[in-house]
Amino acid sequence: MRSNSFLLFLLAAAAPIALFSPGCITAPPSPADAPAPMSAAGPLHTLDYAGNQQAVESLDRDIAAAGTDAGKLAALESRLVGALRRADATPAARQAVCQRLGALLAVAPARPVDAATLAAITPMLASDREVDFARLALEPVPGAAIDSAFVAALANATGRTRVALVQSIGNRRIAAAVPALGGLLNQVDAATAAAAATALGQVGDSAALTALRAAPNATAAAVVEAKLATARRLSATDAAALYRELQTDSRLLDHQRATALRGLIDVEPASATGRIAEALAGADWAQKQAAIEAIFTHPAPGLVGSLAAKLPEWDIPTQTAVLTAFGRRRETVAIPALVAATKHTEATVRAAAITALGHVPGNRELVALLGGLAAADDTDDAKLARQSLARLDGPGVSDAVLAGAGSAAAGFRVVFFEQLGLRNMTEGIPLLVQGRLDPFTAVRAAAVGALGEIAPASEQRTVLDWAVGATDSNEQSRALRALVNVTLRNPNTADRARPVFAAIEQAPPAVCVRLLPALSRFEDAASAECAARLALRNDAAVADAAAATLARWTDRTALVPLASVAEKSPVASTRATAVQGALRYLERNREPWSAELTTVFAKLFAATRDNDVRQRLALVLHRGNDAAALALAKSLQADAALADVARDAAQAISANLAGPPAMRASGGSRQLRNVFDGNTGSRWSVPTNGAEWLEIDFKLPRPVHRLSLDQAGRTEEFPEHYEVFVTDNPKEPGGVRASGAGQRNKTVIALPDGTRGRYVIIRNTAARDDSAWTISELLVD
């Protein structure tokens, strides 16, 4: 008896969504076509693929409640058969019933399937429309009676019904069907012959093999694959004979013969080493690939040692592949061959050997070898050696790395200092700290770089002093990076950077300029304030560097400080840098308008007389949404160079102050509020049938320069072809102001100069099958 828990699992898998599983005759409708749920469930026999599913859900609850009670299960079986016998049962109902019968009968208490049940289902095996339904009911159910039903139905079947029955016979591995399947190998219909061959391979006994050997087309892909499948079910002796037959058949494709070789290696482990070596010595790359794959996992004793001895005899690509396989096996016996190959004249062989050494059990000798290669002049080999040394594991490896960092020659110290960081060897921190006194700049740079990788926050002062005192450019950049890393490890975000602020503000100008970039990596308000203080100094170099640092901030933390610097800095170039940095941020980022933003704009306008910059600021000011922003825009109209763009800004702000736009659309009306909600996680979406439209009412006429239709990651859900109208009368919108093909990710539509109106209408005028037009956020400029 199968467990009740398994029954529950199958029934859960056969829930309403299972109506759309493979084998269904009727395709499910798309979500857009699905009607709204019915208010009440109809009878089971009226079930619809897209309609109310309560009848089948109720049935599932009854089946689950029956558990393993034989009486209840029999009653349910009778109920399902009764539904199946109804002449007016829909296809969806018949499929649902058959799925549940299959689950029910497969896990019911051991007993023959009721004759009435078989009588209701077996006629469906002869129906082109219902054979898949019958398979759902019968294929999971064990028993000779079910086998006989499939075999009997096959005798008179044709076309796709016959193919379906053959597939079920193969899945059930019905040995009694072998004669019938063998006969079907002669079919002209390729689908039938291929299905028969596959089924014979699934049966996989000696009779099936005899039938496959008699196939009229012995090299057909399905026949060869079936023979390979059969070999996996035969005894080792019989399988080996079949694999040899296939491997040596020159008529077969290379990959088929290679699969046979791989099988032969597995079933005859005693000869595996010889067969692998023979394939590696040959010229057939398909056979070589099968042999190389076997090296990774085959348990043959002495395999690696035997192959290592023959390695120099093979061509360069083969040596490279075998060395890689040696590394994957992680056996000590491979080490001598790998070490020897590191001296090979061919770069690909050396690379494979060096990489493989990082995977085998490590020791002090390998540390020395890889350290030497990492310190050598050959850049490619050195890079690989560094990577392998970082992976190397084994007795004495860490001790050898630590010893090398403390006493090796300068070139080796660089390598081993780097390894302390790469291997996260915190026990080496004292050596790294001492490295600051090393006479060689490369060693000092490596030491401070490693310190940045592993030092705790408590070493901040050490690294800070190093960064302040470093004189070599490489050492300086590494020290600065290390300072940032060590500082960020301190969980006390409020105070962790204060020592850095103090050092920068007290340092000589040249050092101050050098350390300033660290502030933008901390990206907190205190760091921005520090940069702003430095930007107000009279020293132009310091002030410019500080403003440039603020301009590199990636969030709005630096926006207000930039505006303050633009307003107050005594250095003209610093003011210009601050204005440009703030403008770049404002152009690239949108956020809800605030009084603070209006103040920022007022300071930026006051800080620059550059007409190009002021024009760009005025364009962004269009997003303003308070009375102060409107007053600012109106005041700018007195500037002849800004009059037109300032007038546009005032009109746009007036429309913004009238409230959120009103919208209408051809569909998806309930989603329209998502278009302007500032949340790219929500969306408006309609199918692209070629007649969709979206109308936006700004409530007042306004200028419109650019529309950005952001799909927020829904790459392909753009309008297939758009037309844009901007008008004061949506009933007579006039001519098209812009048109074109939608774009992946975000469709950006530039409108002609002078475009203005109360309404914007966007139409999709071309269909695209099985897709949608989605707007997660519509941005208006």
Secondary structure, DSSP 8 states (H G I E B T S, - for coil): ---HHHHHHHHHHTSGGGGGSTT-SS----GGG-----SS---GGG--SSS--HHHHHHHHHHHHHTT-HHHHHHHHHHHHHHHH-TT--HHHHHHHHHHHHHHHHHS-S----HHHHHHHGGGGG-TTTHHHHHHHHTT--SHHHHHHHHHHHHH--HHHHHHHHHHHHHHT-GGGHHHHHHHTT-SSHHHHHHHHHHHHHH-SHHHHHHHHT-S-TT-HHHHHHHHHHHTTS-HHHHHHHHHHHHT-TTS-HHHHHHHHHHHHHH-GGGHHHHHHHHHHSS-HHHHHHHHHHHHH---TTHHHHHHHHGGGS-HHHHHHHHHHHHHHT-GGGHHHHHHHTT-SSHHHHHHHHHHHTTSB--HHHHHHHHHHHTSS-HHHHHHHHHHHHH-BSTTHHHHHHHHHHHS-HHHHHHHHHHHHHTT-GGGHHHHHHGGG-S-HHHHHHHHHHHHHH--GGGHHHHHHHHHH--SHHHHHHHHHHHHHHHHT-S-TTTTTHHHHHHHHHS-HHHHHHHTHHHHHH-SHHHHHHHHHHHTSS-HHHHHHHHHHHHT-SSGGGHHHHHHHHHH-S-HHHHHHHHHHHHHHHHH------HHHHHHHHHHHHH---HHHHHHHHHHHTT--SHHHHHHHHHHTTSTTTHHHHHHHHHHHHHHHT-S-EEEESS-GGGGGGTTSS-TTS-EEEE-SS-EEEEEEEEEEEE--EEEEE-TT-TT-S-SEEEEEEES-TTS--S-SEEEE--SSEEEEE--TT-EEEEEEEEE-S--TT-EEEESEEEE-
